[in-house]
Amino acid sequence: MGIFSKFLGNRNTNPEGEMNFLDHVEDLRWHVIRCAFAILTGAILVFIKVEWIFDRIILGPAHQDFVSYKWFCKLGKLLHYDAFCLGPVNMQFQNTAVTGQFMMSLSISLMLGFICAFPFVLWELWKFIRPALKPSEKKMAKGIVFWCSLLFFIGVFFAYFVVAPYAINFFGNYKLSPSVQNNIILDNYFEMLSTLVLALGIVFELPILVLFLTRIGIFTPNILKKQRRLAFLILFIISEIITPPDLFSCLLVFIPLYLLYEITVVLSKRTYTERMRKKAENDD
């Protein structure tokens, strides 16, 4: 097979249509190459407009006119809850390295390139795994790339438009003393924002992970129900850690995460019931 044919995803099989160990390694290598190419392509497209993206998107939650602040304030007036209206963000950024701003532009490009290419990366992973599955397993996994991508992007947007503005506003305005100014190192700001966005994007994949573990028999609905209190505590602690020390901000993150857990329990119950039904049919 030519290199171009392999790049397009044509598998290298023997006349019997089977692949040996080295063929699998070679196949995996090309999947990784295609994923890297997709991420790099996205990163290059981002880099072309990186200055605009940096000012409008990366620094967006640090601007007082950020759209989320307007939405929160309108919601606060509607609910008569003034805590929704956040004050001005008093943050000054500084760069302490000669190559700092250039390296930051590369980091931004790679992170957003990965986020944009995430569905393609999932698709490549699925193409590698799919041949090893049984027809029934392939049928159960129908649409997995779509649902995983959808949950990931919901987590990313939730982190960027809801969690990040509250966290940045709190930490940017927090002072031990009026004589101390918050001159934020650019790397620290980007690290916090990227961690929130990617972490919640991955956390929102919880239902898919639990469904998979249920289908292979590691998790059962009873386990999830018995550990509900522990899950409640863990999710609350996670919410407290990634948000400012404000009960409302914590609940703003905790409630969606806990609802996601309850949805996962319901989906796990359905999956477990279906697996037990098919097992009983096979035993008969």
Residue pairs with C-beta under 8 A, 6 or more apart in sequence:
1 10
1 12
6 12
6 26
6 30
7 30
7 33
7 34
9 30
9 34
9 127
11 19
11 23
11 27
11 131
12 19
12 23
12 26
12 27
13 19
13 23
14 20
14 23
19 27
19 131
27 128
28 128
31 124
31 125
31 127
31 128
34 120
34 124
35 117
35 120
35 121
35 124
35 125
38 117
38 120
38 121
38 124
39 110
39 113
39 114
39 117
39 121
40 113
41 113
41 117
42 112
42 113
42 114
42 115
42 116
42 117
43 106
43 109
43 110
43 112
43 113
43 114
44 109
44 113
45 113
45 116
46 53
46 108
46 109
46 112
46 113
46 116
47 105
47 106
47 109
50 105
50 108
50 109
51 105
53 108
53 112
54 104
54 105
54 108
57 112
58 108
58 190
58 193
59 93
60 66
61 68
61 89
61 160
61 164
61 165
61 168
61 169
61 193
62 89
62 91
62 93
62 168
62 172
62 189
63 89
64 88
64 89
66 165
67 161
68 161
68 162
68 165
69 85
69 86
69 165
69 169
72 84
72 85
72 86
72 165
73 84
73 85
73 86
75 84
76 82
76 83
76 84
76 85
77 84
77 85
81 248
83 246
83 248
86 165
86 166
86 169
87 169
87 173
88 173
89 168
89 169
89 172
89 173
90 172
90 173
90 182
91 168
91 172
91 182
91 184
91 189
92 181
92 182
92 183
92 184
93 183
93 184
93 185
93 186
93 189
94 183
94 184
94 185
94 186
95 101
95 104
95 185
95 186
96 185
97 103
100 186
100 187
101 186
104 186
104 187
104 190
107 190
107 194
108 190
111 194
111 198
114 121
115 156
115 197
115 198
115 201
118 149
118 152
118 153
118 201
119 145
119 149
122 144
122 145
122 148
122 149
123 145
126 141
126 144
126 145
130 138
130 141
133 141
136 278
137 215
140 215
144 208
147 208
148 205
148 208
151 204
151 205
151 207
151 208
152 201
152 202
152 204
152 205
153 201
154 204
155 200
155 201
155 202
155 203
155 204
155 205
156 197
156 198
156 200
156 201
158 200
158 204
158 256
159 196
159 197
159 199
159 200
159 201
160 193
160 196
160 197
162 252
162 253
163 196
163 200
163 242
163 243
163 252
163 253
164 193
164 196
164 197
166 243
166 244
166 246
166 249
166 252
167 192
167 196
167 242
167 243
167 244
167 249
168 189
168 192
168 193
169 244
170 244
170 245
170 246
170 249
171 192
171 244
172 182
172 184
173 182
174 182
175 182
196 242
199 242
200 242
203 238
203 257
204 260
206 260
206 261
206 264
207 260
207 263
207 264
207 267
210 219
210 224
210 264
210 267
210 268
211 264
211 267
211 268
211 271
213 219
214 220
214 221
214 268
214 271
214 272
214 275
215 271
215 275
217 275
219 268
220 268
220 272
221 265
221 268
221 269
221 272
224 231
224 261
224 264
224 265
224 268
225 265
228 261
228 265
231 258
231 261
232 258
235 254
235 257
235 258
235 261
236 250
236 254
238 253
238 257
239 250
239 251
239 253
239 254
239 257
240 250
242 253
243 249
243 250
243 252
243 253
